[in-house]
């Protein structure tokens, strides 16, 4: 069936349902400004969407009422020209049989006339476009609106709000008042777009914000942001858990007043596209992105931030690079990138730059720290700028100065030193905002007591130590310390705490008295570099401001944004770790206000050195002149495609061709195809691919003419060229007697034999199938012979005379719509396989049954084999073909696909007896990669139905891994940067929804094997408890499940059950191993003495450790459970409810010694932390613990007990431990205990953040990255 007509009919029905949608709306990107240097200044009129007809899916044309008269005149003239051309062509065709010579002359004349008319039409169209552009009246564009939800208490079921127009599209909200989750604790909000529900409308990719207003305190508004490609299969997008329902309903909270609440919706950006890959950043935003080579997103973000610092870009342009090689010169490679970012039209590659760095593949696929790259790159460029016009630029832009001082309180002595900096590292942990970080950075530390300062000439003195700023640079780079060491994981982890920073930052109060106070140190935020993910799976992108507007630079995609979205994506979470999301700011760039104009001044093209411009333009011109790429398919390319359509263009590689002419056309391309494949030009026919409205890929209705420009095809396809090569393998036609050389004869004797006796067809290999086909594809001879079958009564010689231009192919154009190039697939129910067989031009005016013998021949079946024939319209629409109907009535067009099979006598014998069953199977089946989260060795592939239930999936996994299916929990990742999270065991959620993530279908599923049934996870909570084995420094992670309504006592009891069970199993394994060894010795089997001795030694050590305590006698009174946050003990857990334990908290279990159970003389259990000193305050790391505090105890005695608590010499040598400093920490103040001193007796251990401290460097970080090196 004709898919296009079918969609038109559906569109009429849909328009009756949606009266509000009178026309299809597409979004037109802003027009490019002629001045490339100011093209980023967007005009409101450029953002106004244009109205287009439904047919204008690929590149809608603007329509303006003020231009209707001009357009009508031009269109009518064009129509007259076209009619004249058609009349001339008809006359030529009528005269063709009478006079061949006259026919040739007429053809030439007509071609000239047609060319002239086409030129006139083009001129008229250009004039119309100019007029339209001049007369468009800018209109204010509504991008934000408010929805009012009234009588909310009366709404029990999901409902839609009223329709509102935002960004010239029709939106509404889909509200779930009771939530869209099983717990029904949160209200669910989804944004719904009506236009994409109308057939023929292009997809719309939108960035939007949903915000529930607090009507008492706007600062408490709940706002969430998202991006989505709205399409017929995804008409809405939003949040299952937008906010807590009880909070919303509570009148005291301020969200609900008079049973009414308000929702703000802002469409930050929306644009029409076929899919995400068709988005044009340049047209929509005026900027282009950078291509990601593998893991170079951090570099791309930094380069975009540096590009937007005008003096830095200008300095890079000024570097001398006349004779440099871009793959060996960082300067030239960076110049080329900056130039293409400023003047290019598409995403810029960075391979030249990384090659100039001296990086290999490993470097490209290793994600480094963006701050480190910034330092190394700027240092390298600073050296290259010496002795040039750009010398000193890096220092002038980025360098500031701080003063380190130690000033005595009672004597006149001050030690100070100045230090330059190019960026500042600010604490995030423990700081609510950037002001708190600067306060912490410049905080003064008092040196007193055992920590007095030795002043030369004055001895030990009380003193104050700190830093002050002597100057701050025009461009202030701030690195936010988002990573700290986690002792539980023994690695760095990301700190996702909420951390705010303002658009305007005043730093004047941090300047030293000796600083230049004539300058104002007020800054404006310019760039925010975001890190998404954790230590192992991360991604960088940047928000950058230009001309007062915010833009998001995410590798090759640039989109519009707002400061609200910047803050939402960069401030972090109130809870430290945001489930499923960990996007937050990692680096900030502030511009000093008194330098802002210079830092953002436009660099016009005349400022760029001529040698650089000419070189880049020459290289690009040479590059463009030399080669271009397009995707060219042949029938053999479809052989391995076993699914819908004929090919997956995402996986089909392009081919490279030489650009031989300024305006290359199909004819020029054919000559290169001859060189490439050895196919003569006359045996080639080229078709362009198109994407139909039903999203299927088919060739166009008519083939391309030789004079069709490739640029025209590229414009038609929005930048890509996708072509199909039809090849004729027929024997060469003979020259017709008594005719000029422009006519040929095709011998049809074989055809007559075929028509007269189909049963003998298999005996004649030369009849219809060519034996010299490439790739094994069976292509039937050209349909010329088939046409002759209907007209051979008019030709007594059984010879057909055809024109030279169509000598090998039957004519297919608007004058001959009775022929079409169709494609064939064969389905075999026995093997459940689908095979592409070939293509053929058919006479679609004939009955479908007339094609059946040829289909049998294609599949190697007897000619009288009963067939079932279908048209593959879409993946879900497979329509049977009626044998007695003509193919025209079946609405067949060129590019349509016929799928056929043998009729099945007993369908029950086959799992998939028909083509329809097979395609349904493809739709509903997915090959999924399965991985076990806690065992990297277990991973395999499984073929699942997309509708498969949770319990069915776990049952199949259980049979493969030998586990109880009830204990298998499925898990997934919402995106690459997100953690692995459990999937609720809900049989109402099919596999397809489990795999759906951010509008994409993943093929990866995780699982873990629990020690409880998965169904109990709904009522139980899991805790991972770090257990330090007594008398050792060995740690073991114990997984414990307790009821969510349980308390800590139950948690400790379950913990004891688990470790005792583990102990018994370990004892059994050791006994079994011992029995095996004894048996081997008895039977005379030689055992490796070294291994045996080592095993015996391990067993003896284990027995010695176990002899110190009897694990079976341990009860809950001998276990201490402590809660850890930020490498510090939060508290000792006793009888609290487990629900009070934070999700981000770590738990540690310790044995309580007899001494600790019976304290005397003011003794008590206190907390011990590990730390190092940085910027005069303690930076915590390592695993905290407890110790019994003994008032007045000597430092050496305390050191000895601490060493034993940590496992003694097995954990750390006595020599190394003696270097560690012992101190008392009160808040951020550190008081050292001298080695010959003792611990105080009047310490308020109840005070917040009071600990015994062990000062030493952090040596537990196993995830230090290899330093970035730039060799160029």
Helices and strands as residue ranges (DSSP letters): H 3-17, E 24-26, G 36-38, G 44-47, E 50-52, G 65-67, H 68-95, H 100-135, E 144-149, G 152-154, E 159-160, E 164-166, E 169-176, E 186-193, G 195-197, E 203-212, G 218-220, E 222-230, E 236-244, H 245-249, G 251-253, E 261-273, G 276-278, H 281-285, H 297-307, H 310-317, H 330-343, H 351-357, H 361-364, H 370-385, H 393-398, E 400-408, E 414-421, E 424-427, H 434-441, E 445-447, G 449-451, E 453-455, E 459-461, E 463-471, E 475-481, E 483-486, E 491-494, E 504-506, G 508-510, E 522-533, E 538-546, E 549-554, E 557-561, H 563-570, E 583-592, G 593-595, H 596-600, G 605-607, H 610-626, E 627-633, G 635-638, E 655-658, H 666-677, G 681-683, E 684-691, E 697-699, H 710-716, E 722-727, E 734-735, E 743-747, H 749-756, G 758-763, G 774-776, H 784-791, G 792-794, E 799-803, G 804-806, E 819-828, E 833-843, H 849-859, E 867-874, E 877-880, E 897-902, G 907-909, H 915-924, E 925-932, E 935-945, H 950-961, G 965-967, E 968-973, E 980-982, H 991-995, E 996-997, E 1000-1001, E 1004-1009, G 1014-1018, E 1020-1028, E 1035-1043, H 1048-1082, H 1089-1107, G 1111-1113, G 1116-1118, E 1119-1125, E 1128-1133, G 1138-1140, E 1146-1151, H 1154-1157, E 1164-1174, E 1177-1189, H 1195-1205, G 1208-1210, H 1214-1218, E 1221-1226, E 1229-1232, E 1250-1255
